[in-house]
Amino acid sequence: MVKYNTAGHQENYLNEYKRRFNSETTYHTNLKPNLIRRGEFATAGYPIFIVNLPEITLRTEQILTSTLEIKRLTAQLPNIAVSQFLIETMGNEIVSTNEIEGVQSTRQEVDDAIVAANDSKTNARLTSTVKKYQDILKGDFLHIENLEDIRIIYDELLKGEINRADLPDGQLFRTNPVYIQGGSVDKKVLVAPTSEVEITHRLADWLMFINGHDVPFLIKALIGHYFFREYPSFL
C-alpha cells in the first residue's frame, strides 16, 4: 500500500494514482466506493479499479489448480463420504462467515438447521441459510439480473430470522438512513446511502458489473463482494 500526506505531497499522490489507473494491466469498474465523511454517507468521484499484479495471477492459478485436484480426489470417494464432506464444509463456512460479519452462531445451531432443512416439520434458526447453500450444492446457482432478484434472495435467505417490524420499509430497500455502529457510542463504521433512490442507482451499477464479461471471474467476485458488503444495512 502506498500512502501520501495529501497536504504536502498532492502531486505525488495524483501521479501514483494515474500510473496505476492507466496501467495496461488494470481492470476498471463503474463502481464508486462508499465513504464516511463526518459521520455521514459520502461517495468518491474515483471509481474502484484493480491492478492485476503478478501475485494475483499466480494466486488465481493456484486456486484453479487446487479446484481441479479437489474434484479429482472427490471423484474417488463414495457418495456418502462426499455428502458428509460437503455438509461438514458447509457448516464450517456458515459459522465462519457469521463470525466475520459479527453474527453470533454455533456449530450446534447450524447442525440443527441442517436437520430442519431436510424436515419440513422442524424449525430452527439458520434453516433458510442452510437451504440456500444446499441449492448451490445441487447446482441451482443464483442468477442476479435485476434489483427484484436481490430482494427475493434476501427474503429467502432471512425468512424467519428478522422480525416483521424490522423488514425494509421501501419498495425494495430501506427508505431511511441507517448505519452500523462501532465499539464506541459515537463511532459509525459503515453508513448506508441515505435514500432508496441512491441505493437503487448504486446497486444498478453493481448488477451491470457482476453480469459483465470484461473482468476475470475471480477478480470480479472479489470486487463485487467488497462493494456489496458495504450495504449490510440497506435491506
N, C-alpha and C positions, 0 to 999 in steps of 0.2 A: 504494500500500500504506500502511495506517495501522498504526503500531506504538506501543504504550504501554509504559511501565515498569509492569508489573503490581504491583510492590511499592508504588509511590507513586500510581498512578492506576487502581486497580482499578475504580472506579466508571465512569470514562471508557471503559475497555476494555469493560466489560459493556454500557454504553449504546450504544456503537458497534456491538457485535455484535448487540444486539437490534434496532437500527434497520435494519441490513442484512438480518438473518434474517427480520424481519417485513415487509419491503418487499413491495408488491404485484407488483413485477417480479422477485421472487426465485423461483428454482426450487429445490425441496428434494429431497433424496435420502435413502435409507435406509442410506447408506454412511458408515462412520466411518474416518477416516484411520489409517494405520499411523504409529506414533511410536517413537522410541528413547529409553528412559529408563535412564540409567546403563548403556548398552551392551546393554540387553535389550529385547525386544519389548514394546510397550505400545500402547494404543489410547485415543483420546479419547472422551469421552461426548458430544461435539458432532458432529452429522452434517455431511457435506460439503454445501455449497449454493453456488449461483452467482447473483449479481445481474446481471440482463440489462441491462447498461449500453448507452447509445446506440451506442458504438463497436462492441460485439459485434453489434448488429443491422445496422449498416452493413457490417461486415466479412462477415457472413453473406450479405447481399445481393450484395456484390461477388463472393463465391465462387460463388454460384448463377448470376450473370450471366456470369462467366468460363467456367463449365462449359458453358453454352448456346453461347457463342461458340466454344469448342473443338470441340464437337460439330458446329457449322455448318461450321467450316473443315475438320474431318476428313472430313466427307461429300463434300468437293470433291476429295479426294485419291484416287489409285488405291489399290487394296487392298494392293499390295506396299509402298507408301510408308507406309500406316497401320501395317502389320505391323512394318516396320522402326522406325518411331517408337515403337511400344509396347515393342518389345524393348529399344531404347535407354533409354527411360524406366524400364523395369523394372530394367535393370542398374544405372543410377544410383541408383535407390531402394534396392536391396539393399545396395549399398556404403555409401550414406549412412546408412541405418538401422543397419547393423552398426557403423559408426564411432561413432554416438551411443551405442550400447549397449556399446561397448568390445570388440567382436568384430573381430579382425583379418581382413580380406579384401581382395582386389584385384579390379580390373575384369577381369583375365585369368581369375581363378578363376570369376567369375560367367559370363563368356563360355563357358568350358569347361563349366560346369554347364548352360547353355542348350543346348549341343550334346548333352550327356549326357541331358538331359530328353527329347529327341526321338529318342534312340537307346538302346534297352533293353540293348544290348551294351556300352555305355560307362558307366563310373563316374567320378564327380567330386564333390569337396566342394561343398556347397550345392545339389546337384541337387534334393533334396526341397523346399528353399525355393523354387527356381525353379518346380517343378511346382505348388506351391500358388498362386503368383502367376498361373501360366498358367490354373489352374482359375477363378480370379476373373475373368480377362480373357475367358474363354469364357462367363461368366455363371453359373458354378457357385459361387454365393456361399455363404459359411459361415453355417450356422444353428446357433447355440449355444443349446440349450434345457435342457440338464442337465449335471451335472458330468462324466458319462462323455464327452460331446462334447468337453470341454476336453482330456481325456486322449487321445482319438482324434486330435485335431488336433495335439497335442504329438508323438505317436508318428509321425504322417505328416510333420510339418514337420522333425523332427530325426532321421529314420531314417538310420542310418549315421553320424551326427555325434557321438554320445555312446557311450562305452564301456558295455558291459552292466553293469559293476560300479558305474557312476555313475548308473544309472537310478533313478527314485523307488522307495523300498523299502516304501511303504504300499499300501493297497488301490487308491488312485488317485494319491495325492500322497506327499510325504515325511513320515516319522514323527518324525525327529529335528530339533532346532533347527539352522538354517543361517543364514549371514549373508554379506553382501558386504563385503569389507574395502577401506578407502580407501588413500590413499598411505602413511600411517604404519601400522606393525605393529599398534598398539593402537586404531586408529580403525575403527569399524564404520559404514558409510554406509547400510546397509539391513539390517534384521533381520526375517526372516520369522516368522510365528506359530509358536509352539513345539510345536504338535501338529497332526496331520492333522484332528482333530475341529474345532479352531479354524479351520483353513484352509477346511474344508468349509462351516462356518457362514457365514464371511465371503464366500466365493465364491457361496453360495446367494443372499445379498443382492445380489451383483453381477449374477447372472443375472436376478433379478427386476427390477433397474433397467434393464438393457440391453434387456430384452424388453417393457418398459412403453411406453406411448404418451402420457405426460403431459409429456414434455420434448422440445423440438425436436431433430431427429436430429443436427445438428452439435454442439450443446451436449452432448447425450448421449454422442456419440463422444469428445469431449474429456474429460469426466468419467470415462467408462468406461475410457478408455485410461490416464488418470492413476492410477486406482485399481488397475487390473490390473497395470500395470508395476511396482507395488510388490511384486509376487510373483514376481520372476525366479528365486527360489531354492526355491519350493515344489514345483516339478516337477523 
